Amino acid sequence: MHRSQRSHGFTLVELLVVIAIIGILVGLLLPAVQAAREAARRMQCSNNLKQLGLAAHNYESSYKKFPYRQGGTSTNSGRKSGFIAILPFIEGGNQFNVIEAGDATVPPGGPSGWSSWAPWNTSPSFMRCPSDPVSSTLSKPNSYSMCLGGDGTSISGHSNVNTDGDLSGIFSHGHNGGHASHGSIADGTSNTIMYSERLIAQAPYSSQAGNPAVGMNENVPYLTTIAMVSGVHNNPLLCKSVANGQYLVAGTRHQGNSGKVWHDGNPTYVGFNTILAPNSPSCVNAISWGDGNPVILPPSSQHTGGVNVTMADGSVHFFSSSIDTGDLSVPAFAAFGRSPYGVWGALGTKAGGEPASIPE
């Protein structure tokens, strides 16, 4: 007699159970992996901001003043970004030398700040935050911006509301005596903001002039564009009215220029102010290429709950999107000196006399 031989393989049911268990484990593990990756990206963003702060301090040690936000020479139309000025202090000396040398058709220091020019058409890697989904898709983006201040002098770069050039924050217009120094930071370097993050715009870049239909499409994330809100400088709270969930209210005119041109020092490209809290909508009174003003430009990021910030003492901290912003109904154009915009506004001004410190 022959005994029957039984197969020792898996049955179909057993295989399905194993596959189901593996699927469940992967589903449980994936969020942890994603969180770990974001933690690493956030750390890289923080490290980049730390390096920017150190570069600004090294610049100040050499020149006895911090770099301007925008400046340069008449050939730059006063629009060359202060990020270029710190290149020699952040392993960007070669690019800086090429820019300062000019070429056969461009004078030393480069052309107008907004112009396309090979030596600055690629931004340095330290200007890109890996958490920003657009940072790797453009050639000359900047994920980081300079603090303009936290009162009415921080809402316009060159005309109309403020002709002095954002004098309440550390970074201002170099042609208007806007170079801050350690001595000018009367509120204390540990209580004064220097750099933070701003998401690179995903919306189209357009002047909007004569074409009100442009930039009015639906489902545009408000963090990646600048909405046009007439009279926003009269009442900063109006800027919040354009947000519908994470998107702009349908039909809102807007312009995507933030973070797209690292070499142009105009506020809408490389600046932020501390009026609306981090990750609030950005608004401009009237759109006109990158020159629109007055502007409300909070910092923004893809990090959960807030943004990384470099203080004037070189330290980097994480600021919550729920930070105190005081009375946002106070007209920005009337807010000078001591900021009415709570802890957030006080931390943005370098000499407002506000007794603000970093929230625990």
Secondary structure, DSSP 8 states (H G I E B T S, - for coil): --------S--HHHHHHHHHHHHHHHHHHHHHHHHHHHHHHHHHHHHHHHHHHHHHHHHHHHHSS---SEE--GGGTT-EEHHHHTGGGTT-HHHHHHHHH--SSS-TT-S-TTS--GGGSS--GGG--TTSTTTTTSSS--SEEEE--SSGGGS-SSSTT-SS-STTSSB-BGGGT-B--GGG-TT-GGGSEEEEE-----S-----TT-TTTT--SS-BGGGSEEE-TTGGG-GGGGGGGEETTEE-TT--EE--TTS-TTB-SHHHHEE-SSS-TT--EEESS--TT---SEE-----SSTTEEEEEETTS-EEEEETT-----TTS-GGG--SS-SSHHHHHHH-SSS--------
